Every structure is written in structure tokens, then in C-alpha cells.
Amino acid sequence: MLKALSAILLIAGIIPFSSHARSIQWESCLNSKFHSWFNDSPHPSLRCGYLEVPLRYKNGTSIEQQRSDKTVRLALTLLPAKGVRKGSLVAISGGPGIPGINPLLSTDWPVNKLSESWDIVGYDPRGVGQSTPKINCKVPESASAAVTSQEQEARNMLKACIENTGVEVLKHIGTDEAVSDVDRIRQALGDSRLTAVAYSYGTQVAALYAERFPSTIRAIVMDGVVDLEETKDGFTWRLNQARGYQKTFERFAVWCAETGSCPLSSDKMLATRQYRNLLNKLHSQPLYGAEDRQISSDDLISLTTSLLLWRSSWPSLATAVRQLSIGIVSKEVIGLLDYSASFGDPDALNAISYTDQSVRELSQIDIRRQQRLIREAFAATNYQPQEVDSLDLCDLWPWKNNVHAKRPADVPNLPQLLFVAQRHDPTTPWHNARAMATLFRSPLLTLEGDGHTLALSGANLCVDKAAVDYLTNPDKKRDDSVCR
């Protein structure tokens, strides 16, 4: 009788109500079935595992929605504490679309001190990396060959997203569900309260988590901060990001001129024209490297937005600009382009970002006006041969979940968080962190420099000491501080 009832329930698609996370069966990452997870051999102690989570949740909770048997399988890694374990430190990756397994934290003091007592946990967010189902918007070659406009290209990509990934998955692939995934991870790790470090887009996941699950917060470091209020309007955050990139490009041009690293002027208007000229040149006559590898204006823009993020990458960007300006495509430049192309998953970036947005009641004229303003804000990349009157994938995306709709009216009382920002960050400007630290009544740590995310990386001892001290002593009262 019980077996018959179970069969009826499964056939009807009604799954018994579940509000608790399943367990993670950890195995050595050296096992052959995990070889595809890593480019290099993982740490001998690193453990790998999966966690099944619901595709859908009840609104604003980590409780599985009834009448759904669809799940997502998250891929996770765990590096065990070297000494007496105090808990887990969960790393929340950026992007969206950047894998998060095996987070590369510094092995130097003081971060090494942290790993003595804390398991270091990373995971690939839903739709990304080794997690399944994976977002896939690859357009068939036959369709790509027939493209005659940017709008047609966007429509082909949307069609491919639907066919390869499925509508139900795309509807529930955004940040709203990703926030609840974090709570499922916390439960599965056996931690009563979450200890985490979040980077870039991951700070949006972490901040929404703090609002949604305030009683389960122990300590969260937010590095490269997304402003939740700003992201309510997709146009505003895209516009401010474009302005940030232009400002950093101008700082890069000054550095280039002062060091003689590339042929850009220290005058920001002249440097912008020089870079546009290079893009126009590559657009009308692409260069070719080894094995007929074509280098276009889009390749240079992609490389520039990647390498502007960290000042340590500026010499590489200068090399690319210098060589491409005189028609040289070296192995070094091709290697930089390959690295840029592998940085994150553009399909996941698009699908997650667009799903998070609210429905925009805008005419096509308004949409195109906003597109124009965003292009003009990052003036260096606003070169002439661009199709002005076309809708992009964001405009065509049919599922708008509006992640902000489930936010509480007021920020609840929380333990203090720690916000970290660099003064000249091109993609998550410093004022984002200032606004969010104020909103969450928490301290802001500012590094006076150029770059995007660095906590626990070994890049700055002052920042790492402050972050480790906070994570080990989260209840200690802290004020705003500055590192140099």
C-alpha cells in the first residue's frame, strides 16, 4: 500500500514538502571523476562533492517549493582546516558566471592563519561551471553564418538559450534562487551561522542573503561591492559601470604615457581618440596571428575591460595596445586574448543578469536612448561603426524576476559586515561600497589604489590583516579604515 501511494505521488509530480538541505558526500578531488574540474592537479587534501538544491524555492526562503521535482546540482570543494576546526568559510564568486570551486586564497600569513581553523569552501553557482544544468546559449554555426544585424544575432542567441537550457531553468537561474542556495549550503555544512567572503557580483548575493536570513549571519566580507539600490534599475548600474571604466581607462592612459609603455597620450580626450582610431582600424581591417587567428575590435574591447580591472594587469594591456597599433600579433597577445575569453561564462553572465531585472515599460526609442548613453559613457570604446538602432539580448529577454521585489522594506538588525573597496575600481565604483556600508551600518575598508577585489589574495597585507581579524573576531567594534 505504501509503495503504491509513493508511485501515485511521483506520477502526479507532487513531492513531499522539504525545508532542509541534503547532505554533501565529500570525496577526494584526486578521484578521476573530478579531473575535468581542474586545469592543474588540486591540493591533495581538497575534497569535492555535490549538493542537490531545488530549482524553485518558496518566495524569499530556502524552503523547497511544493509540486516541483526539478533540482539543481551544485558542485563544491572543501579544503579542510589544518588544525582544530571552528567552522566553514564560504567563498561566493563574482561574475555572474565565474566558477567558484577551489577558491584561490593566499597561502601567506595572515590568510594562512585563517585556514588553520576554518574549512575553505567554494562552489560553482547554479548554471555555472561544474554545476548542472548548465546555461548554454551556443548558437549553431549555420545560424551564426546567416546573421545580418546585431538584433538578429541577439534573437538567435535567445532561441539557443531556450533550446539548449530550457525555459524552466532560465526562469529560475537568477540571483533570487542563488541567495537561497547559499542558505542550503550553510545547512549542509552544519554551520548554524554563515561565515563568508563575497567578491564583486557575489556581494549582491551576500547582501541579499543578509537581508533575507539575518539570524544566520556570523561574518561576511564584501569585496568589490554591488550597490543593491543602484541595481534596481539596470540602466543606472550599467551607466555608472561604463563611467567607471572610462575613468580607469583615462588613468591607464596617463600611466602608459608616463612609463612609455604604449602610444596613448596622457591627455584623456586625445587618448580616447587614439584608442577609438585603433578600434576603427581593427574593425575595418582585422589583424591575423598564428594559425589565421583573427583579432578584431571586439577582441580588443574584451581584453581591455578584463585587464583594466587590476593595475597589475596594465603592463599586459599596454603590450597589447602597443603591438596591435603597429600591426603585430604576438603569441603573448594571443595568450592574453585567450585568457580574457576564458574569464567567466558570457552565457551565464547574460542569463543571470537579465533574469534579475524588472520589467521595463520603455518604448524602443527610450531603450535605444539608454543604449546610446551607456556607449557614450565609456567613450574610449564608443567607436563609429556600431549599429545604433538595434535591440540587444537584455531588451529581448522575456523572464524578468526582479530580485529586488522580495527585499524587506527595512534592513533588519544584523551583525556588522565588513565592506572592502578600492578607491579607483572601474566596475564596482567606490561609492557603491560607501552606500552599502551606510545601509548596513557596517565599517568600510578603503584601499587607496586602482583595482577590483583583493581581500585574502595576498595582494595587500593591510587589507588581508583587517579581513582576517574581522573574520576571526566579528563582534569587535570597528570603524572605517584606510589601507595604502
N, C-alpha and C positions, 0 to 999 in steps of 0.2 A: 504493500500500500504506500509506504514512504517513497519507494523508488518510483512508483507510478506518478505520485504527486510531484516529485522532483522533475520528472520528464515533462510533465504538463507545464510547470513553471518555466522551464528552459525554452520549450516550444513557444510559449506565449511571450517570451522575451522579458519576463518580469524577474529581476534578480533580487534576492533578499537584501534588505537595507544594510548598508555597511558604512560605518563612520570612522573606522580605524585603518591605519596603514598596514599593508602587508610587510612581511619581513624581507630582509636582503640576505641572500645566500652568498656570502663572500667566498671568493676563490683567489688563488694566486694569479696575478696578471701575467705570469710567465707561462701559464697554460696556453696551448696552441690556439684555442678558440678565441683568445683575446689578441692574437698577434696583429690583426688588422686595426686594432685600436691605436697603435703607436707607430710612429716613424722610427724611433730608436728603442732599444731594449729598456723596459721600465725598471724602476728600483726593485731589487729582489724582494723587498717587504711589501710592495704595493699590492693591494687587493682590488679585485674587480667584481662587480655584481650588477644585478638589475633590480628595479623596483617597479611593480605594476601599480599604476595610478589610474583613476577614472579619466575618460576622455572629457566628461562633463561633471561639474560639481553643482551642488545647490548654491544659490547666489551668495557670494562673499564668504564661503565656508570651505573647509577641506572635507566636507561630507559628500559622499558619492550621491549623484542624482539617481533616483529610482527610475526603473523602466529603461535602463541602458546597460547593455553588456559589453559595450566598447571600452577598451582600455588603451593606455599608452604605456610603453615600457621604457623607463628612464635608465640610461647607462651611468654607473657611478664608479668612482675609485675611492679608496681609503688607504692612507699611509698611516699606520698605527703609531701612537705616541711611543717615544723611545723609553720613557720611564713610567711613573705612576700616572694613569690616565685620569684627567679631570673632566673630559667631555670631547665634543667634536667641534671643529672649526669648519664651517661650510663656506666654500668659495662660490660666489654667484657671478657667473661670467657676463661679459658685455655683448655688444652687437646692436640689436638682437641677431643671432645667427652664429655666434662664436662658440665653439665647443668648450666645455669646462672640465672634462676629466683630466686627472693628473695636473692640478694647478701648479704652475712653476713659481713657488715661493722661494725666497732666498735661503741659502744654507748657511749664511753667515750670522754671527751674533748681531742683533738680538733676536732675529726671527728663529734661529736655531733653538733658542731658549724656549720659545713658544711650542715648538714641535716636540719638546721633551714631555709635555703633559697633555697635549691635545692631538687627537686624530685629525689629520688634514683630509677633508672630504671634498671632492669635486664631482660635478655631474654635467652631462650634456642635457640642456633643456629640451622640452618636448619639441619634436620636429627637427632636431639638430643633431649632427654628428652620428654617434652610435645609437642614439635613442630612436625608437620606432613607434608609429610610422614616421618616415622622414619626409619633409617638404621637398617636393620635386616639381619644378616648373620648366624642365628642359623641353624646348620646342623642337619638333622633328626637323631634320635638315631640309626636307622638302618644303616645309612651311617657311623656314628662315630664308631660303633662297628666293622666295617669291615676295618678300617684304618690299613695299614701295614707300612706306611712311612710318614715322615713329608711332603713330596711333595704331596702325595695323600691327606693328611689332608688339605693342602692349596688349592688344586683343588676342594675338596668338599666344602670348605668354599666359594670359589669364585662362585661356582654353586649355593649355598644357597643365597648368596648376590643378585645374579641376579634374582632368582626365588622369593625371599621374598620382595625385594625392587624395582626391575625393572631397566632396563638398562638406560632409560631416566633420572631417578632420580640420579642414580650413576654417570652419566656423568656430572651432574651439582650440585654436592653436596660439591664441594671443596671450598677453600678459595677465589677464584676469585668471586664467587657468594656471599659468606659471606660478603665480603667487601661492595658490593653494597647493601646488606641487611641492613647494618648499616646506609647507607645514607637514605634508605627508613624509617627506624626507626626515624632518626633525623627529617625528613619531617613530619612524622605522629605525633611526639611530639610537632610540631610547633616551633622548635628551628631553628633560622637562621644559627647558628653555633654550631658545636658539642663540648660538654664538656664530657670527658670520662676518665675512668681508665681501663687499659687493663692489664691482667695478663698472663704471660707465652706465650703459643701459641696465645692468644688473642693479644699480642703485634705485631705479624705478621699481623693479620687482621687490627689493628690500624695503623701500619706503612704504609701498602699498601693503606689504606684509606687516610692517609695524602698525599701520592704521587698522588693519583687519584683525590681527592677532596680538593685541598689546600685552596680554597677560603671559605670553610665551616668549617674550624678549629678554635676553640676558645682556648681549652686547652686539652691536653691528657697526663696523667701519664702512662708511660710504665714500668711495674714492672716484672722482670724475663724475660729478653729481648732475643728475637729471632733475629739472625743476618740474614737479608734478603740476603746478598751476599753469605753467607755460605750455605743457604738452596737452592740455585740454583742447588747444587749438593747434592742429597740425601745421597750419600755415605759419603761426608765430614761432614755433620752435625751429622749423626749417629755415625761416628767415634769419633768426638770430644765430643759428649754426653757420649759415652762409656768411654772415657778417664776421663771425669769429674766425672762419677760415681766411677771409680776406685780410684781416688784421695780422694773422700769423704769417700769411704769405708776405706781407709787407715787411715784417720783422726778419723773415728769412732772406728777403732780397737785400736788406741792409747788411745782414751778416755775410751774405755772399759777396757783396761789393767790398766790405771791409777786409775779408780774408782772401779775396781774389779767387774764390772757389768756382764761380760761374759768371757768365756775362750778363748779370742783371744789375741795373742801376740801384743806388741807394735811394733815389727819388721814387716814391711809391707810385706816382702816376706813370712815370717812364717805365718802371719795372713791370707794371701791369700791361702796358702796351707791348713791351718786348715779349712777354710771355704769351700774350694773345697772338702776336705775329708768329711765334713758334707753333702754336696750336693750328693756326690757319695754314701754315706751311705743311704740317703733318696731315692735315685734313685733305688738302688738295693733292699732296704727293707723299703718301706714307713711305717710311723707310723700311728696309728689309735687312734682317740679320741672318744668322746661320740657319740653314735648312728652310730658307724663304720665310722666316718668321716675320710677319708684318707688324710694324709699330705705327699705330695711328694716334690721332689727337686724343681719342677716348682712353687709350692706354696711358698716355702721359698724365691726363687728369686723374685717373685712378691711382697712379703711382704717387702723384703729388698729394692727394688727400690722405693717402696712407702714411707717407714719410713726413709730412708736416706735423704729425701728431707728437713726435718726440724729437727734441733738439738733437739727441744723439744720432738721429737718422738724417739730419740735414746734410752732412757731408755726402751721403749716398745720393740724395736728391740733387745736390749741386753737380755731382758727377754726371747724372743722367741729363740734366739740363745742358750742361757744357757740351757733352758729346753729341746729343741729338741736334743741338744748334748748328753743328758743323757736319752733320750727316753721318755720324759714326754710331754704329750699334754694336757695342762690345758684348762679350759674354757676361761681363759684370752687369750691364744694363738689362740684358735679358733675364739674368738671375733676379734682379730687383723687381722686374715686371712679374715674373713668376711668383715671387714672394707676395707681391701686392695682390695678385689674383687669388692666392690661396688664403688670404686673411679674411676669415669669416665666410659665410654662405649667403650669397646675394638673394637666393630664393627665400631662405628663412628670414632674412632682413626685411624683404618686401612684404611677405605674407604676414608676419607678426606685426610689423609697424602699421600696415594698412588696416588690419583687423582691429587694432586698438583704437582707431579713430572713430569719432562720432559721425553721424550722417550730416553732410554739409548741404544746406539748402542754397546752393550757389548756381548761378547761370554759367554757361560756358564762357561768357565774356569775363565774369568775375574770376573763374578758375584760371583763365589764361593771363589775366592781370596779375594774379598772385604768382604764377609761374615766372612771369617776366621780372617781378620784383625780387624773387629769390635768385634768379640768374644774375641780375644786376648787383645784388649784394655781394656775391663772390665774383667781383669784376674781372679778376685775372683769368677766370675760365669762361667768361661770357664773350667768347669769340663769335665772329659774324655768321659762319654757316651753320645756323641752328634753326630747326623747324619751330616756328613760333606758335602757329595755330594748331596744336595737337593736344589731345588728352593723354595723360600718362597712366601707368598701371594703378597708381593710387586713386586717381579720379574714377577709374573703371571698376575698382574693387567693390563687389556687391555686399560684403559682410562687414558691417561696422558695429562692433560690440560696445564701443565707448567704455573703456576700462574705468573711467572716472565716475561712471554712473553709480557704482557700488561703494564709493568712498563715503565715510561718515561725514556728517555736517561739520563736526569739530574734531580736531586732532585729540585723541584720548591721552590721558596721563601715561607717560612712558618713562622707562629708564633712559638716561641720557645716551644718545648715539654719538658717534664721532664722525664729523664730515671733514673730508680732505680735498683740497683743490689747489691747483697751480694757477698762479696769477694770470698767465697767458696760455690758456687752454683753448685750442681752436674749435673743438667740437662740443664740449660742455663748459661754457664760459664760467669764470669765477663767480659771477653774480648769481648763477644757479645755486651754488653751494651756500652763498651768503643767505639767499632767500630761504632755502630749505633748512639750514641750521636755525634760523629765526623761527620758522614754522614749527619745528620740532623741539624748540627750546633746548638746543644742544650746542656744544662748542664746535668751532670751525678752526681747523689747522690749515694755514696757507703756506705753500712753498713759493717763494719769490723766484719764479722761473718760467720757462716755456715747456709745455708738455701735457700729457694726458694720462693719468693713472700711474701710480708708482708705489703705493703702500705695500710693504712686506716684500718688495722686489730686490732690495739691496742697493737701489739707485741713490737713496739719500738716507744717511744714518739717523739724522734728526727725525725724519718722518717715521722711519721704522721703529725707533725707540718710543716715540709717542704712541704709535699704533699698538705696539706690543704691551706697553704699560697700561693702555686703556683696556685691551682685551683681557689682561690678567687681573686688572683692578677696576672693573667697570663702574663701581659705585663711588669711586673717589671723585670729589668735586673738581671740575676743570673749567678753565676759561679759554677764550680764543687765544691762539698762539700762532707764531710765525717761524718758519724754517727758511734757511738760505742755502 
